[in-house]
Amino acid sequence: MQQVETVLSFRSKGPKRSLKVGIIDLIARQPTKSIYARIANPNYTSLMPQMVAVWVEQLGHQVHYITYTGFEDLYSELPSDVDIVFLSTFTQNAFTAYSISNLFRQKKVVTVLGGPHARAYGEDAQHYFDYVLGLTDKELIQNLLGDFSPQPCEGIFLTAKTQPQNFPGIEERWKFLQKNLQKTKFLHVVPMIGSLGCPYHCSFCIDSKINYQPLPYEQIKEDLKFLSSQPKPPIVAWYDPNFGVRFNDYLDILESTVPAGKMSFVAESSLSLLTEPNLKRLQKNNFVIMLPGIESWFDFNSKSKQQKNFGLDKVQAVAEQVNMILRYVPYVQTNFIFGLDCDAGPTPFELTKKFIDLCPGVYPNFSFITAFGNSAPLNTTLQEEGRVIDIPFPFLDGNSGLNVRLKNYSFIEFYDHMINLVEYSFSAQKIWKRFKANKHPLPRWMNLLRASFSGKGSGGNYLIIRNLLESDKEFRAFYAGESVKPPSFYQDKIQKTMGPFYPHLPGKILNYLQHGEEKPNLRVSNALSLAKPDQSFFRHALV
């Protein structure tokens, strides 16, 4: 804590001139030609880069704001002639962020990292950025812009004392949002947030240590009024970790502000809040997508209001409720996490198949347990138990790389179960049943597009990793902890996907990938970002 406490006493000397500030939101991790990504990626913008952009302009500085969705020539779009650059990224994009920072630092431009990776691996990022941000508010940004300098040895971790109490509204962020909306003609989604934190304390969740805090209701009203006044109002995606904790308050705001049928909404909420009376109000207010987390058939029952039901009993009770949700909300995605310590044998996978049979209209979303630094209590426990594998960052997305030694499964056994489940869930027969079960055009075509372009048809990436674990000695040695050098498969894939940014990776990262030497310091810090957690539809849809 000494470093953080030192930073908290930092005070601005006042800006001496108007600065040129670059702000980069790394939405995608690599170039893509996916039709689904073309439609959807521009709508996955993070909130905090927009907030920082508004604060920077309010402080009298110039902003060059860009987002990378996988279709732009990022190398050519990087801002030039800037004094300082802010980057926001998820961990799977971290190496690209490190390369961009390296490019700017070589030009004596100061770099700053925020976002989920800063939250999970802040002290690692300090090796590659001049500043790394934790809790961030306008005062911290003002102080930083008033007095910053290159940090040639190790970057400085900055954090505010508390979470921000309010944020710039939609109207203030509109010009930055429009830059994203103009990148797609078919789907326009605007992120909003009504609260921080979550009342539940699921050990795997990045919000489990963030106290629930509703944001000012008047600001929410102003945002909704502004959006509903647009000629073609976009869909509003609530980025709250758990929307509707104060259900009546938020629905009262919607009903008093937005004319009936004027706007559509998306939210992630717990099953415990999705009772039939609440669903009737959600339907009345045009909620078209809902993302309840089931997580496990043997744990986390408080979120699903299934305190006494486990296993098959929980499957049947949850399926009944989810089918009820589908009568009121046209598109429902259910989120599952596999590899938890409460899981053993084929049972969790077979129960999930049973659920899919009982709820043919639902889009099932699968992830396996992933330890993201210190972003959740479970991650710290797994590190202390020596169960975390140092998988390179680009593969830490909940699907591409299993970085936890599981309690009750060998790696091959676990991947076999995942492959079998995915093949079952996304077979042509199941995709067709899902298509027929949904009468509304939104879920019909969205489900079809997601399934068609996900690469899950024959086990996808799971099958590749499983076969490497069986046939590749280098892969087996790495996963067994006998070698610190990442398998060449990882290095080759990173080099291919990063393209022109790969040669600009810092030397420590290149040595680690190529020789297993000078392994990056994976110490962690506790920071806050307002990008949507990976558990959401807006991140799992990046297929």
ChimeraX attribute file (.defattr): number of C-alpha atoms within 10 A of each C-alpha:
attribute: neighborCount
match mode: 1-to-1
recipient: residues
	/A:1	7
	/A:2	7
	/A:3	10
	/A:4	16
	/A:5	12
	/A:6	11
	/A:7	15
	/A:8	15
	/A:9	7
	/A:10	13
	/A:11	14
	/A:12	15
	/A:13	12
	/A:14	12
	/A:15	16
	/A:16	9
	/A:17	9
	/A:18	13
	/A:19	19
	/A:20	18
	/A:21	23
	/A:22	23
	/A:23	24
	/A:24	25
	/A:25	25
	/A:26	25
	/A:27	23
	/A:28	23
	/A:29	22
	/A:30	20
	/A:31	16
	/A:32	16
	/A:33	9
	/A:34	17
	/A:35	12
	/A:36	20
	/A:37	22
	/A:38	19
	/A:39	15
	/A:40	20
	/A:41	26
	/A:42	26
	/A:43	24
	/A:44	23
	/A:45	26
	/A:46	23
	/A:47	23
	/A:48	22
	/A:49	28
	/A:50	24
	/A:51	21
	/A:52	21
	/A:53	25
	/A:54	22
	/A:55	20
	/A:56	21
	/A:57	14
	/A:58	12
	/A:59	17
	/A:60	13
	/A:61	17
	/A:62	16
	/A:63	19
	/A:64	16
	/A:65	19
	/A:66	21
	/A:67	26
	/A:68	22
	/A:69	26
	/A:70	20
	/A:71	17
	/A:72	14
	/A:73	11
	/A:74	20
	/A:75	11
	/A:76	8
	/A:77	12
	/A:78	18
	/A:79	19
	/A:80	14
	/A:81	10
	/A:82	16
	/A:83	18
	/A:84	22
	/A:85	25
	/A:86	23
	/A:87	25
	/A:88	29
	/A:89	26
	/A:90	30
	/A:91	25
	/A:92	21
	/A:93	22
	/A:94	25
	/A:95	23
	/A:96	25
	/A:97	27
	/A:98	23
	/A:99	21
	/A:100	25
	/A:101	26
	/A:102	22
	/A:103	17
	/A:104	20
	/A:105	20
	/A:106	9
	/A:107	10
	/A:108	15
	/A:109	19
	/A:110	23
	/A:111	29
	/A:112	26
	/A:113	29
	/A:114	28
	/A:115	28
	/A:116	27
	/A:117	29
	/A:118	32
	/A:119	29
	/A:120	29
	/A:121	24
	/A:122	31
	/A:123	22
	/A:124	21
	/A:125	31
	/A:126	23
	/A:127	21
	/A:128	28
	/A:129	30
	/A:130	25
	/A:131	26
	/A:132	30
	/A:133	27
	/A:134	27
	/A:135	19
	/A:136	23
	/A:137	22
	/A:138	20
	/A:139	14
	/A:140	20
	/A:141	18
	/A:142	19
	/A:143	16
	/A:144	20
	/A:145	23
	/A:146	17
	/A:147	14
	/A:148	15
	/A:149	15
	/A:150	17
	/A:151	18
	/A:152	12
	/A:153	11
	/A:154	16
	/A:155	21
	/A:156	22
	/A:157	25
	/A:158	24
	/A:159	21
	/A:160	20
	/A:161	14
	/A:162	11
	/A:163	17
	/A:164	14
	/A:165	12
	/A:166	14
	/A:167	20
	/A:168	17
	/A:169	19
	/A:170	23
	/A:171	15
	/A:172	16
	/A:173	17
	/A:174	15
	/A:175	13
	/A:176	21
	/A:177	22
	/A:178	12
	/A:179	13
	/A:180	21
	/A:181	20
	/A:182	10
	/A:183	19
	/A:184	15
	/A:185	9
	/A:186	9
	/A:187	15
	/A:188	20
	/A:189	21
	/A:190	25
	/A:191	21
	/A:192	17
	/A:193	20
	/A:194	20
	/A:195	24
	/A:196	22
	/A:197	18
	/A:198	22
	/A:199	17
	/A:200	18
	/A:201	19
	/A:202	20
	/A:203	17
	/A:204	19
	/A:205	21
	/A:206	29
	/A:207	23
	/A:208	20
	/A:209	18
	/A:210	16
	/A:211	15
	/A:212	17
	/A:213	14
	/A:214	18
	/A:215	16
	/A:216	13
	/A:217	14
	/A:218	10
	/A:219	16
	/A:220	20
	/A:221	17
	/A:222	15
	/A:223	18
	/A:224	22
	/A:225	18
	/A:226	17
	/A:227	21
	/A:228	17
	/A:229	11
	/A:230	9
	/A:231	7
	/A:232	11
	/A:233	17
	/A:234	19
	/A:235	21
	/A:236	20
	/A:237	21
	/A:238	21
	/A:239	25
	/A:240	24
	/A:241	28
	/A:242	26
	/A:243	23
	/A:244	21
	/A:245	19
	/A:246	12
	/A:247	14
	/A:248	12
	/A:249	11
	/A:250	18
	/A:251	17
	/A:252	11
	/A:253	15
	/A:254	19
	/A:255	13
	/A:256	12
	/A:257	17
	/A:258	18
	/A:259	12
	/A:260	13
	/A:261	11
	/A:262	15
	/A:263	20
	/A:264	18
	/A:265	19
	/A:266	24
	/A:267	22
	/A:268	24
	/A:269	21
	/A:270	22
	/A:271	21
	/A:272	15
	/A:273	20
	/A:274	22
	/A:275	12
	/A:276	14
	/A:277	9
	/A:278	17
	/A:279	19
	/A:280	16
	/A:281	17
	/A:282	21
	/A:283	18
	/A:284	15
	/A:285	20
	/A:286	20
	/A:287	23
	/A:288	22
	/A:289	21
	/A:290	24
	/A:291	23
	/A:292	27
	/A:293	22
	/A:294	20
	/A:295	24
	/A:296	23
	/A:297	26
	/A:298	16
	/A:299	20
	/A:300	18
	/A:301	20
	/A:302	15
	/A:303	22
	/A:304	23
	/A:305	17
	/A:306	18
	/A:307	12
	/A:308	9
	/A:309	18
	/A:310	16
	/A:311	15
	/A:312	18
	/A:313	14
	/A:314	23
	/A:315	22
	/A:316	18
	/A:317	16
	/A:318	22
	/A:319	20
	/A:320	14
	/A:321	18
	/A:322	23
	/A:323	17
	/A:324	15
	/A:325	24
	/A:326	20
	/A:327	13
	/A:328	19
	/A:329	23
	/A:330	22
	/A:331	25
	/A:332	23
	/A:333	21
	/A:334	20
	/A:335	20
	/A:336	19
	/A:337	21
	/A:338	23
	/A:339	22
	/A:340	19
	/A:341	13
	/A:342	13
	/A:343	20
	/A:344	16
	/A:345	12
	/A:346	15
	/A:347	14
	/A:348	21
	/A:349	19
	/A:350	15
	/A:351	19
	/A:352	20
	/A:353	19
	/A:354	15
	/A:355	22
	/A:356	21
	/A:357	15
	/A:358	17
	/A:359	21
	/A:360	21
	/A:361	27
	/A:362	25
	/A:363	24
	/A:364	20
	/A:365	20
	/A:366	18
	/A:367	20
	/A:368	21
	/A:369	23
	/A:370	24
	/A:371	26
	/A:372	26
	/A:373	27
	/A:374	22
	/A:375	28
	/A:376	22
	/A:377	19
	/A:378	21
	/A:379	24
	/A:380	18
	/A:381	15
	/A:382	18
	/A:383	15
	/A:384	10
	/A:385	10
	/A:386	11
	/A:387	17
	/A:388	21
	/A:389	20
	/A:390	20
	/A:391	20
	/A:392	22
	/A:393	17
	/A:394	22
	/A:395	18
	/A:396	21
	/A:397	21
	/A:398	21
	/A:399	15
	/A:400	18
	/A:401	21
	/A:402	27
	/A:403	21
	/A:404	23
	/A:405	19
	/A:406	20
	/A:407	13
	/A:408	15
	/A:409	17
	/A:410	11
	/A:411	19
	/A:412	17
	/A:413	13
	/A:414	21
	/A:415	22
	/A:416	17
	/A:417	20
	/A:418	23
	/A:419	20
	/A:420	17
	/A:421	19
	/A:422	21
	/A:423	17
	/A:424	18
	/A:425	24
	/A:426	22
	/A:427	16
	/A:428	14
	/A:429	11
	/A:430	18
	/A:431	21
	/A:432	15
	/A:433	14
	/A:434	23
	/A:435	21
	/A:436	13
	/A:437	16
	/A:438	19
	/A:439	12
	/A:440	14
	/A:441	12
	/A:442	13
	/A:443	24
	/A:444	20
	/A:445	13
	/A:446	15
	/A:447	23
	/A:448	16
	/A:449	15
	/A:450	18
	/A:451	21
	/A:452	17
	/A:453	15
	/A:454	15
	/A:455	13
	/A:456	20
	/A:457	17
	/A:458	15
	/A:459	20
	/A:460	15
	/A:461	15
	/A:462	23
	/A:463	18
	/A:464	12
	/A:465	20
	/A:466	19
	/A:467	14
	/A:468	16
	/A:469	19
	/A:470	12
	/A:471	11
	/A:472	13
	/A:473	11
	/A:474	18
	/A:475	21
	/A:476	17
	/A:477	16
	/A:478	18
	/A:479	21
	/A:480	13
	/A:481	12
	/A:482	10
	/A:483	14
	/A:484	19
	/A:485	22
	/A:486	21
	/A:487	24
	/A:488	14
	/A:489	13
	/A:490	18
	/A:491	16
	/A:492	12
	/A:493	12
	/A:494	20
	/A:495	14
	/A:496	13
	/A:497	16
	/A:498	20
	/A:499	13
	/A:500	13
	/A:501	20
	/A:502	18
	/A:503	12
	/A:504	18
	/A:505	21
	/A:506	18
	/A:507	12
	/A:508	16
	/A:509	21
	/A:510	18
	/A:511	16
	/A:512	18
	/A:513	23
	/A:514	15
	/A:515	15
	/A:516	17
	/A:517	14
	/A:518	13
	/A:519	16
	/A:520	16
	/A:521	13
	/A:522	15
	/A:523	14
	/A:524	20
	/A:525	23
	/A:526	20
	/A:527	26
	/A:528	26
	/A:529	26
	/A:530	21
	/A:531	23
	/A:532	24
	/A:533	19
	/A:534	17
	/A:535	23
	/A:536	21
	/A:537	23
	/A:538	18
	/A:539	18
	/A:540	17
	/A:541	16
	/A:542	18
	/A:543	16
